Amino acid sequence: MRKLRKFKDVLHEDLKNPQEAKAYLEVALEAYEEDGDAEAFLMALRDVTEAQGGISKLAQRTHLNRQNLYRALSNRGNPKLDTIGVILHGLGFKLAIQSLNHYAPNHITN
């Protein structure tokens, strides 16, 4: 008989891989871009944090207060951009800007 594993356990196992974690965060950020659901992006950050050692380990890496990290990554969290940047750095990632093709500036000729 096969032993069933919980979804979160499988997810956290996958998110230990930096490439998987990066892809997961990219998808969550793209979803935020589409529907403005910041809570889903924070949940993705929480999932990656838990997979990579938890809040305590992240607090050590980032030198942020553990309680503040819990609050920032909670369902009702509303972290500042600099806090998100520090969290991403602690997880081994950084913020990046990409061009939107439909907003590319037109070449102006005189």
WOQUIGI-V921154 format. One record per residue. N is the residue number from 1. RES is the residue in one small letter. PSI is psi in whole degrees, 0 to 359 (none if undefined). Layout:
# WOQUIGI-V921154
{{N,RES,PSI} {N,RES,PSI}}
This chain:
# WOQUIGI-V921154
{{1,m,132} {2,r,139} {3,k,127} {4,l,141} {5,r,150} {6,k,147} {7,f,312} {8,k,323} {9,d,316} {10,v,316} {11,l,311} {12,h,325} {13,e,315} {14,d,321} {15,l,356} {16,k,335} {17,n,121} {18,p,325} {19,q,319} {20,e,318} {21,a,318} {22,k,313} {23,a,319} {24,y,315} {25,l,323} {26,e,317} {27,v,317} {28,a,321} {29,l,322} {30,e,320} {31,a,320} {32,y,318} {33,e,323} {34,e,317} {35,d,0} {36,g,17} {37,d,86} {38,a,330} {39,e,322} {40,a,321} {41,f,319} {42,l,324} {43,m,320} {44,a,317} {45,l,319} {46,r,315} {47,d,315} {48,v,319} {49,t,312} {50,e,319} {51,a,329} {52,q,30} {53,g,350} {54,g,176} {55,i,317} {56,s,315} {57,k,319} {58,l,320} {59,a,319} {60,q,316} {61,r,323} {62,t,346} {63,h,27} {64,l,151} {65,n,132} {66,r,317} {67,q,321} {68,n,323} {69,l,315} {70,y,314} {71,r,315} {72,a,324} {73,l,7} {74,s,169} {75,n,330} {76,r,10} {77,g,151} {78,n,67} {79,p,152} {80,k,159} {81,l,320} {82,d,327} {83,t,318} {84,i,319} {85,g,316} {86,v,318} {87,i,312} {88,l,318} {89,h,318} {90,g,333} {91,l,358} {92,g,20} {93,f,175} {94,k,162} {95,l,147} {96,a,155} {97,i,135} {98,q,147} {99,s,144} {100,l,125} {101,n,321} {102,h,352} {103,y,8} {104,a,135} {105,p,143} {106,n,148} {107,h,127} {108,i,129} {109,t,144} {110,n,none}}
